[in-house]
Amino acid sequence: MFKKVNPYELKENFFEQIGNNWALITALDKGQVNTMTASWGTVGVLWHEPVFITFIRDQRYTRELIENTKKYTVTFVDGNTYRKELTYLGTTSGRDEDKLAHVGFDYEIHGDFAHIHQGLLHIDCEIIYAGKFREEQFLDTDYLDQNYQNKDFSNVYIGKIVGAYVREEK
Ligand SMILES: Cc1cc2nc3c(=O)[nH]c(=O)nc-3n(C[C@H](O)[C@H](O)[C@H](O)COP(=O)(O)O)c2cc1C
């Protein structure tokens, strides 16, 4: 059902996919799977590797799991079909409940990664660099004021893409 592809061959418009369709960032830690919605992210090349960079605040439960494993999967589902589910996964925490079960998403364990069945594309990442935004390094403080009123600066995870899988049929 899913075909492994070379990330360099992906044809998606990632501005549209990340910013408007939204992504799911999924962690698998000791058999536990949790996911969260993300509309910030970057796809590109760094240090000669294909990367997917994510920006995750400290308070996310997903972040806790990712910090343990240093791995995550970015999954894209059809944003029109699953808008309600994406919104739910982006407004409740897996600390309090099994969110995936709540929205009726199931998944398959794929090595160290969990792939949500409803996905159209899965991008498995291994973190090769982790950092955090710092107040003093904002050159345009509008972005600081608009996004970090509580000074809860995002962690920046540079994930080397170790697998990309596209759905072959619906
Ligand atoms: C559209 C949308 C986009 C979001 N993008 C991000 C993001 O890029 N980074 C982030 O840390 N949180 C983002 N969030 C918030 C998390 O998805 C939300 O806090 C979620 O409940 C965290 O779940 P967790 O505690 O189970 O990890 C977004 C939420 C929505 C609705």
The ligand as an ORCA input file, in Angstrom:
! r2SCAN-3c Opt
* xyz 0 1
  C      -3.092     23.970     13.157
  C      -2.191     23.712     14.328
  C      -0.826     23.797     14.164
  C       0.056     23.574     15.233
  N       1.406     23.640     15.026
  C       2.264     23.417     16.057
  C       3.684     23.452     15.857
  O       4.188     23.602     14.741
  N       4.470     23.287     16.957
  C       3.972     23.072     18.210
  O       4.737     22.928     19.174
  N       2.618     22.990     18.413
  C       1.768     23.147     17.369
  N       0.412     23.045     17.558
  C      -0.104     22.734     18.915
  C      -0.085     21.237     19.242
  O      -0.542     20.454     18.154
  C      -1.003     21.004     20.467
  O      -0.496     21.720     21.568
  C      -1.201     19.555     20.816
  O      -2.329     19.479     21.660
  C      -0.014     18.901     21.469
  O      -0.363     17.581     21.746
  P       0.500     16.634     22.704
  O       0.546     17.281     24.072
  O      -0.253     15.333     22.700
  O       1.864     16.518     22.092
  C      -0.477     23.256     16.510
  C      -1.869     23.168     16.677
  C      -2.724     23.374     15.602
  C      -4.202     23.251     15.800
*
